[in-house]
Amino acid sequence: MMAGGKKASKKMMAGGRKASKKMMAGGRKASKKMMAGGRKASKKMMAGGRKASKKMMAGGKKTAKKMK
């Protein structure tokens, strides 16, 4: 994932800023829907997601600064 993910992340960073603005507008409505069903999913994700989030935190802090 990390090997191919770096290429993808660069593409995401380029187009991601435009997308994030659109997501903020519509994403709030969507997030409410996601919260209803997402809690069940998030529990499943938390089990495997903690491992993934640790990897993301390492590289994610750098990208988070760029996204702002």
Backbone as a printed PyTorch tensor [residue, N CA C, xyz], in Angstrom:
tensor([[[  0.8210,  -1.1920,   0.0000],
         [  0.0000,   0.0000,   0.0000],
         [  0.8670,   1.2590,   0.0000]],

        [[  1.8710,   1.2750,   0.8450],
         [  2.7010,   2.4660,   0.9730],
         [  3.4540,   2.7410,  -0.3270]],

        [[  3.8810,   1.6580,  -1.0130],
         [  4.6820,   1.8320,  -2.2240],
         [  3.8700,   2.5500,  -3.2980]],

        [[  2.6830,   2.0310,  -3.5910],
         [  1.8420,   2.6490,  -4.6090],
         [  1.1170,   3.8660,  -4.0660]],

        [[  0.9460,   3.9060,  -2.7660],
         [  0.1730,   4.9810,  -2.1480],
         [  0.8370,   6.3290,  -2.2500]],

        [[  2.1590,   6.3280,  -2.3110],
         [  2.8720,   7.6060,  -2.3970],
         [  2.5540,   8.2970,  -3.7120]],

        [[  2.5030,   7.5240,  -4.8050],
         [  2.1730,   8.1050,  -6.1020],
         [  0.7570,   8.6590,  -6.0690]],

        [[ -0.1420,   7.8810,  -5.4990],
         [ -1.5420,   8.2870,  -5.4440],
         [ -1.6970,   9.5350,  -4.5870]],

        [[ -0.9480,   9.5910,  -3.4900],
         [ -1.0950,  10.7160,  -2.5680],
         [ -0.6710,  12.0170,  -3.2310]],

        [[  0.3320,  11.9510,  -4.1130],
         [  0.7690,  13.1650,  -4.8090],
         [ -0.3390,  13.6720,  -5.7190]],

        [[ -1.0120,  12.7480,  -6.4220],
         [ -2.1280,  13.1290,  -7.2800],
         [ -3.2480,  13.7010,  -6.4310]],

        [[ -3.4960,  13.0790,  -5.2880],
         [ -4.5560,  13.5340,  -4.4080],
         [ -4.2570,  14.9300,  -3.8820]],

        [[ -3.0020,  15.2050,  -3.5610],
         [ -2.6390,  16.5150,  -3.0290],
         [ -2.9190,  17.5930,  -4.0670]],

        [[ -2.6370,  17.2850,  -5.3470],
         [ -2.8250,  18.2680,  -6.4070],
         [ -4.3110,  18.5790,  -6.5780]],

        [[ -5.1170,  17.5460,  -6.7630],
         [ -6.5470,  17.7480,  -6.9710],
         [ -7.3220,  17.7860,  -5.6730]],

        [[ -6.6920,  17.3750,  -4.6060],
         [ -7.3990,  17.2000,  -3.3350],
         [ -7.8800,  18.5010,  -2.7310]],

        [[ -7.1740,  19.5890,  -3.0040],
         [ -7.5860,  20.8710,  -2.4200],
         [ -8.9120,  21.3170,  -3.0000]],

        [[ -9.0650,  21.1590,  -4.3260],
         [-10.3340,  21.5050,  -4.9670],
         [-11.4320,  20.5910,  -4.4450]],

        [[-11.1110,  19.3010,  -4.3680],
         [-12.0930,  18.3160,  -3.9250],
         [-12.4980,  18.5680,  -2.4890]],

        [[-11.5300,  18.9460,  -1.6580],
         [-11.8160,  19.1320,  -0.2350],
         [-12.7960,  20.2810,  -0.0330]],

        [[-12.6930,  21.3210,  -0.8840],
         [-13.6190,  22.4430,  -0.7730],
         [-15.0310,  21.9860,  -1.1020]],

        [[-15.1540,  21.1570,  -2.1600],
         [-16.4570,  20.6170,  -2.5330],
         [-16.9650,  19.7060,  -1.4260]],

        [[-16.0680,  18.9150,  -0.8740],
         [-16.4460,  17.9760,   0.1710],
         [-16.9380,  18.7140,   1.4100]],

        [[-16.3140,  19.8370,   1.7340],
         [-16.7280,  20.5910,   2.9170],
         [-18.1690,  21.0680,   2.7530]],

        [[-18.5200,  21.4870,   1.5220],
         [-19.8670,  21.9890,   1.2690],
         [-20.8890,  20.8600,   1.3990]],

        [[-20.6770,  19.7870,   0.6540],
         [-21.6170,  18.6710,   0.6740],
         [-21.3010,  17.6620,   1.7590]],

        [[-20.0810,  17.6940,   2.2390],
         [-19.6170,  16.6570,   3.1580],
         [-20.2780,  16.7240,   4.5150]],

        [[-20.7230,  17.8970,   4.9050],
         [-21.3610,  18.0170,   6.2150],
         [-22.6710,  17.2590,   6.2310]],

        [[-23.4170,  17.3590,   5.1230],
         [-24.6670,  16.6060,   5.0130],
         [-24.3500,  15.1120,   4.9960]],

        [[-23.3550,  14.7540,   4.2090],
         [-22.9830,  13.3500,   4.0650],
         [-22.4760,  12.7890,   5.3810]],

        [[-21.7170,  13.6020,   6.1090],
         [-21.1220,  13.1260,   7.3550],
         [-22.2010,  12.7630,   8.3640]],

        [[-23.3140,  13.4870,   8.3270],
         [-24.4110,  13.1680,   9.2420],
         [-24.9720,  11.7920,   8.9140]],

        [[-25.1200,  11.5050,   7.6150],
         [-25.5960,  10.1900,   7.1900],
         [-24.5730,   9.1290,   7.5710]],

        [[-23.3230,   9.4560,   7.3670],
         [-22.2540,   8.5110,   7.6730],
         [-22.1960,   8.2170,   9.1670]],

        [[-22.4420,   9.2080,   9.9790],
         [-22.3840,   9.0020,  11.4250],
         [-23.3890,   7.9430,  11.8480]],

        [[-24.5530,   7.9350,  11.2100],
         [-25.5850,   6.9670,  11.5720],
         [-25.1050,   5.5470,  11.2810]],

        [[-24.7000,   5.3050,  10.0370],
         [-24.2320,   3.9730,   9.6630],
         [-22.7530,   3.7950,   9.9300]],

        [[-22.0490,   4.9050,  10.0290],
         [-20.5860,   4.8580,  10.1040],
         [-20.0660,   4.3650,  11.4310]],

        [[-20.8800,   4.4850,  12.4650],
         [-20.4160,   4.0350,  13.7800],
         [-20.1870,   2.5390,  13.7730]],

        [[-21.0670,   1.8050,  13.0970],
         [-20.8860,   0.3540,  12.9870],
         [-19.6160,   0.0650,  12.2000]],

        [[-19.4570,   0.7770,  11.0860],
         [-18.2980,   0.5640,  10.2280],
         [-17.0190,   0.9870,  10.9340]],

        [[-17.1010,   2.0850,  11.6760],
         [-15.9050,   2.6160,  12.3280],
         [-15.3760,   1.6420,  13.3630]],

        [[-16.2820,   0.8920,  13.9890],
         [-15.8350,  -0.0940,  14.9740],
         [-14.9900,  -1.1580,  14.2970]],

        [[-15.4230,  -1.5890,  13.1100],
         [-14.6440,  -2.5650,  12.3410],
         [-13.3180,  -1.9410,  11.9200]],

        [[-13.3820,  -0.6960,  11.4810],
         [-12.1780,  -0.0020,  11.0280],
         [-11.2110,   0.2340,  12.1820]],

        [[-11.7320,   0.5070,  13.3590],
         [-10.8690,   0.7790,  14.5080],
         [ -9.9600,  -0.4050,  14.7860]],

        [[-10.4910,  -1.6270,  14.5940],
         [ -9.6910,  -2.8160,  14.8660],
         [ -8.4630,  -2.8380,  13.9600]],

        [[ -8.6710,  -2.7260,  12.6520],
         [ -7.5500,  -2.7220,  11.7180],
         [ -7.0140,  -1.3220,  11.4850]],

        [[ -7.8450,  -0.3160,  11.7480],
         [ -7.4950,   1.0620,  11.4110],
         [ -6.4360,   1.6550,  12.3090]],

        [[ -6.3180,   1.1170,  13.5180],
         [ -5.3150,   1.6690,  14.4290],
         [ -3.9300,   1.4380,  13.8800]],

        [[ -3.7180,   0.2770,  13.2870],
         [ -2.4160,  -0.0120,  12.6790],
         [ -2.1780,   0.9530,  11.5170]],

        [[ -3.2060,   1.1170,  10.6910],
         [ -3.0940,   1.9850,   9.5240],
         [ -2.9190,   3.4360,   9.9450]],

        [[ -3.6420,   3.8480,  10.9800],
         [ -3.5950,   5.2460,  11.4110],
         [ -2.2120,   5.6100,  11.9210]],

        [[ -1.5340,   4.6350,  12.5240],
         [ -0.1780,   4.9050,  13.0080],
         [  0.7390,   5.2100,  11.8330]],

        [[  0.5760,   4.4600,  10.7370],
         [  1.3690,   4.7250,   9.5340],
         [  0.9950,   6.0900,   8.9700]],

        [[ -0.2920,   6.3790,   8.9630],
         [ -0.7690,   7.6480,   8.4270],
         [ -0.2920,   8.8190,   9.2710]],

        [[ -0.2600,   8.6480,  10.5790],
         [  0.1730,   9.7320,  11.4610],
         [  1.6100,  10.1300,  11.1570]],

        [[  2.4290,   9.1360,  10.8240],
         [  3.8330,   9.4150,  10.5230],
         [  3.9320,  10.3240,   9.3030]],

        [[  3.2760,   9.9590,   8.2070],
         [  3.3080,  10.7770,   7.0030],
         [  2.1970,  11.8070,   6.9900]],

        [[  1.1390,  11.5620,   7.7430],
         [ -0.0540,  12.3980,   7.6740],
         [  0.1360,  13.7710,   8.2740]],

        [[  1.0340,  13.8930,   9.2330],
         [  1.2730,  15.2050,   9.8370],
         [  1.8470,  16.1530,   8.7980]],

        [[  2.7090,  15.6340,   7.9420],
         [  3.2940,  16.4670,   6.8870],
         [  2.2100,  16.9020,   5.9110]],

        [[  1.3670,  15.9470,   5.4900],
         [  0.3470,  16.2620,   4.4920],
         [ -0.7220,  17.1680,   5.0830]],

        [[ -1.0170,  17.0080,   6.3630],
         [ -2.0520,  17.8250,   6.9960],
         [ -1.6730,  19.2960,   6.9500]],

        [[ -0.4000,  19.5840,   7.1240],
         [  0.0690,  20.9700,   7.0610],
         [ -0.1070,  21.5140,   5.6520]],

        [[  0.1730,  20.6750,   4.6420],
         [  0.0400,  21.1110,   3.2560],
         [ -1.4190,  21.3980,   2.9320]],

        [[ -2.3180,  20.5750,   3.4440],
         [ -3.7250,  20.7110,   3.0970],
         [ -4.3160,  22.0010,   3.6570]],

        [[ -3.8300,  22.4570,   4.7660],
         [ -4.3140,  23.7330,   5.2970],
         [ -3.8260,  24.8420,   4.3740]]])
